[in-house]
């Protein structure tokens, strides 16, 4: 098993520690871990970290997933815009 995983976040190649969640990868990619914005345009980040709040919804390989509950996989494509 490799110590790192490569995935694509909004078209950018990102290298993260193997076993990292997508929410952690969003944060490590240089942002605040933001996946959504409010109706007023304010950034919204993961809140609960256990899948209850649904604030970390992203598209993973074209399917809606919760970033805090999804483990990064090699070659995964993550899109933060809905």
Order of alpha helices (4+ residues) and beta strands (2+ residues): beta-beta-alpha-beta-beta-beta-beta-beta
